Amino acid sequence: MTRKAAALISGGLDSLLAAKVIQQQGIHVEGINFFTGFCVEGHTHAIRKKDKAKPKRNNALWVAEQLGIKLHIIDIVEGYKDIVINPKHGYGANLNPCLDCKIFMVQKAHEWIQKKGFDFLITGEVIGQRPMSQRKETMPIISDESGADDLLLRPLCAKNLPPTKAEIEGWVNRDELHGLSGRSRKPQMALAKQFGFEDYAQPAGGCCFLTDENYSVKLQDLWANRGEKKYDLDDIMLLKVGRHIRPEKSYKIIIAREEGENRFLSGYKKQFQSIKTISHAGPLALIEGAELNDEQIQLACAIIARFSKGKNEDSIELTFSRAGGEPQTKHVKPLAAHEIPESWYLV
């Protein structure tokens, strides 16, 4: 009887290797990738010119292709909100609820294998790799609180942990598993070379925007100025794009930094007030928050004019539009750099 395992596939090297190690033992492996909305790759890489050199690929799908396995992409955006807003185990350095996140994903994967008739779970965790979620003392917490218990196997560091059911029952050979630990990537790179993997995602501080300080500042600002810790998918996406400036508590300006962001933000013009430079090349900007009065419109236009090619002119022409409304022509003198207080900038 061929045993079946589900592997949590993030798209990184560790999950690629963990799945391959188990495949090598004749186990049927399928992948699970959870969509939270906070993933770094793909979205901003596709929009921004500075990321043009980066591969426009979904690394989880790419890993599944290298392994020759089926990948199940599961949307957990709604269920994940409580993990971001109320993490039982707290946040990391920024707004990353890493331990709660891992518990939640393993729990969802455990529910999945029960429904699909799979025997056990695989993750690419390595003891000491992540300061919050991948420590020896947190490994049992993840297994216990997720409900996966001894059905959770970590092939890359299994020899540093008690045997799981897959090992005890002889579904996999423990001697062929690994005992990796620490933050060095050299053992994983050597194992990748052994398996013939050359082109794989390079680690760069994680694949989640919640680990990013600038992103976390913007999300905290969103919560503080709305008076409640809530968000939707559009909020997640807009926090990834543009220069964010908050002149007042009641509204924020999101200013495109390049043509790709101009195009992306233009898709939201029916939902938000917007400002666009006309007489000179410049950015499109969205206004998130309350409807602006005349004085606020003039200030917002003067701020946006500062980021146009006409920033040194005495007057430039822009248009202001209510959400989905007709554009109104405005003429303003661009603000000088020193006239925009540092405290207004969120990035």
N, C-alpha and C positions, 0 to 999 in steps of 0.2 A: 504493500500500500504506500503510495507516494504522499508524504506529508506536505501540508501547505502552510506557508507563512506569509504574513502581510508586513511589508517594510515601510516605515515612515520615510518618505523621500522628500528632502528639502531642496535638493538640487546641488548640494555641496558634496565635497569629496568623501566625508565620513559616511554619509548615507549610501553613497555609491559603493564604497568598499564593504560596508556591513552586509548589504544585500548580496554582493558578489561572493563573499565568504560563505554564506549560507547556500547560495546556488551551487557552489562547488561541491557541496555535500549531497547533491541530488534532490534537494528540496524544491518544490514548486513555489516560486516567489511572485507576488504581485505587489505593486506599490500603491501607497496612499499619500496624496499631497493635499494639505488643507489650505484653502484660500481664506485669509483673514482681511485682506484689503491693505495690509500694512507692508507687504513685501516690497523691497527696494527695486529688484530687477524688473526689466521689461517696461514698466510705465514711464519712468523718467528717462530711461535710456532711449526710448523711442521718440521722446519729445525733444530733448535738449541736444544742441549741436555739439557741445563739448563731449557728449557721450557717444558720438557717431562711430568711434572706433570699437566700441564695445559690441559684442555679439548680440543681435536682436533675437534672443531665444529665451524660451522658458526652460531654465536649467533642470527643473524636475522632469519635464518631458524628454529633454536631452538625455538625462541619466537613464530613464526608462528605455530609451532607444538603444543606448550602449549595452544595457543588460538584456535587452530583448524581452522585456516584461510588459504586462499591461499596467497602466497607471490610472488610478481612480482619483480624480480631482473633486474634492468635496468642499462646498461653500459652507463656511461656519461663521460668516460675518455677524449674524444676529446673535448666535449663542456666545460668540467670543467677546461681545461687548461687556458682559459682567466681569470677565477676566481682566479686561483693561481698566474698567472703572473701579472695581472692588477686589483687587487681588488679595487673597487670604494671606499669602506669604510675602506681600509687599512688592515694591519696585526695586529694580537694580539702580544703576547710576543715573538713569533718566526715567522714562515712563515704561520701561520694559518689565513686564510681569513674568520673567523667564520661567520661574519654577511653576507658577500657576499655569502658564501656557503649556509647558511640557505635560503636566498632569492632565490638563483638559484634552490635549491632542491624543495622548495615550488612552485616555478614557473613551474618546470617540472612536479610536481605532479598535479598541477592545470590543466595543459594542458592535462594530462592523464585522469583526471576525466571527463573533457569535452568530450573527445573522447569516453570514456567508459560508459557514462551515469550515473556517480555517483553523489550524491547530495552535499557532502561536504568533507573537509579534516580534519584529526586529526594529531596533533603532540604531543610529550611528553614534550614540553617546560614548564619550571617552572621559574617564575620571580625570578631573583637573583641567579639562579643556575650556569650560566656561565657569566663571567665578561664582555664578548664582545657582545655576541649575545642574551643573555637572560636577558635583563633589561627591566623595564617597558616602558622606552622611545624607545627601539628598537622594541618592539612588533608591533606597528603600521607601522613601516618602512617595516618590513618583509611582513605584510599583503598587504600594498600598493604597494611596488615595485615588488612584485611577481605577482601581478594581482589577487591574491586569494581573497583579500578584506574580506568581512564578511562570506565567505565560509570556512575560516580557524578557526577551533575550537581547543582550548588547554584545554582539560578536567581537567588537574591537577591544573590549576591556573585560570580557567574561571571566577570564582567569583570575581577575582581581575581585570577583564577586562570588557569592554562593551559587552552586549549580541551580539552574532553572529546570522546569519540567521537561523541556525538550532535550536537555542533557541527561537528566536522570532516566528518562524513558528510552534513551538511546536513539532518539530521532536525529540528533546531531552528535558528532564526536567532539567532546570538549577539548581534546588534545589538538584539534585543528582550528580552534578559536584563538583569540589573541589576548594579551595582557597589557595593552597600551595604557599610558597615563601621562599626564602633564600637558603643557601647552605647545610643545614642539610639534611641528608638522612633518618632521623628517621621516618618522616611521610610516606615516600614512603615504607620503610621497614614494617611499621605497616599495610599499605594498602595491601602490598604483602601478609602478613600473613593472613589478612582478606580474601583475595581471594584464599588462599591455595598455593601460590607460595613460594617455599623454595629454589630451585636451580636456581639462576639467575646470570647474569654477574655482577661482582663487579666493581664499578667505580674506575678507576685508572688514572685520569687526561685526560680522553677522549680516543677515539678509533682511532685517526688520527695521523699519523706520523708527520704531519706538525706542531703539537703542541710540538714536541720533539726538544729540543735544539740541540742535536748532529745531528739529521737528517737535521735540517734546515741549520746548518753550512755546511754540505756536499752538500746540494742543492744549496746554495749560491755560494759555491766554484765551482760547476759545471757550473753555469751561468757565473761567473766571468772569468773562464778560457776558456770558449767557446766564450765569447764575445757577447752572446745573451741569453735572458731569454726564452729558449726552453727546452723541455724534451719529451721523449717518454716513453712507458710503461716499456721497458727494463731498462731505467735510474731509474725509480721509484723503481723497484725491486732490482737493484744492490746497490742502496743507502741504502737499508735495511740490507745488508749482508756484513760481513767481517770488517777488519781493513783497513781504507783508509789512505794512505800516499802519499803526493805529493812532490817529490824531486825537480821538475821543473814545470813551468807553462804548458809545452807542454804535460805532461803525469802524470798519477796517477796510483798507485799500489793498487789493492784490494786484501787483503790477508785473506784467510779463517782462522777462529779461531778454528774450530773443524771439525770433519769428515762430519757432516751434511752439513756444508757450503762448504767443499771440493766437495761433490757430486753435490751440487747446482751450484757452479761456473763452474764445468766441462762441464755443458750443454752449456756454452758460449765459449768454446775453438775454435770453428770454426769462431767466430766473433771477437775474441780479441787475441792479443799476450798473451802468458801465460808462466809461470815459475813453475817448480815442483822440489822439492828436491828428490834426488834418493838415495844417500848413507846413508841418515839418515831420519827417520820419520819426516815429516814436512808438511807445507801447500802447497796448490795450490794457485797461484796468477794470477790475470788477469791484463793486462796493458791497461788502458783506455786512448786513446789519440793518439799522433803521433807515427809513427814507430821509435823504438829505434835504435840509432847507437851503435857501439861496446862498447864505453865507458859507455853509459847509461845502456846497457845490464849487464855489469859487476857490476855496482853500484846496479841495481835492484836485481840481484842475491845475492849480498852480504847482502842486506837488508832482503831479504826473508830468507836467511840462518840464520840470527839472530833469527828467530822465529821457527827454527827447533831444533831437539834433538841434532844436532851437533853444536850448537851455540858457544861452547867453543873449537872446533877443529881448527887446523891450516888451514885445507882445507876440503871443502865438495863438492860433485858432485850434479849438478842440470841439468835440461834440459830447454832450451829456445825454444819456438816455435812461428813462425809468425802465424797469424790467419789462421787456417786450414792447416798449413805447417808441414814439418817434424821437429822433435825435434833436437836441436843442443846441444851437451854435453858441459857443462861449469864447471870449477873448481874455486872456490873462497874461500877466507878467510871471515868468517862471520864478519859483523860489530859489534863492541861493542855497548852497549846501548847508551853510551854518544856520539857515532859517528853519531847517527840519531837525528838531531835537533828537539826539541819540535815543532818548527814551521812547520815541515813537516806533523805532525799528524793532521788529521781532526777529528779523534776519538781516 
